[in-house]
């Protein structure tokens, strides 16, 4: 009743947990289609569980953890989101603190890579290059359209960031659009510009040199 009131008699996407497949969602279909004679939803997307060891997280038996607990371990909400994005929504995710900490580090490294690339483009003053921008982002759309394949999007971003030459012809405006694409599709809220102190910029340059020389 609530979904039909807000979205109409038929809508595109209905989501829910895999535990709703055998009973709850079948009941929704039976009830709504008996009333309207129309499909309730065109696509049903069922998310797998976040598992605690060998079972799903549950408040009833105390096998769950909160975002506040994660923050005490140095895991940000966006670091946790990055952790989840590395699995498809229909695959179970197993809670592991070490894997979470690795995801937090990876999230911050990706942010750092984006900031360093943008800083370099600020100094170059390129003209807009919409063709190159589209080449960089086209795979993002393809992978998201493939049943929300977020792990492939994350892998594609890392693949692109490993080759700075892909961005060398972009303007700052193009690059900001590139970051906007990532933020829109993955919700990772990467900042396009942060005031970086000169001493940190120097350290970033030294780090890049060390990385380029395999030091």
Secondary structure, 3 states (H helix, E strand, C coil): CHHHHHHCCCEEEEEEEHHHCCCHHHHHHHHHHHHHCCCCEEEEEEECCEEECCEECECCCCECCCHHHHHHCCCCHHHHHHHHHCCCCCCCEECCHHHHHHHHHHHHHHHHHHHHHHHHHHCCCCCCCHHHHHHHHHHHHHHHHCCCCHHHHHHHHHHHHCCHHHHCCCCHHHHHHHHHHHHHHHCCCCCCCCCCCHHHHHHHHHHHHHHHCCC
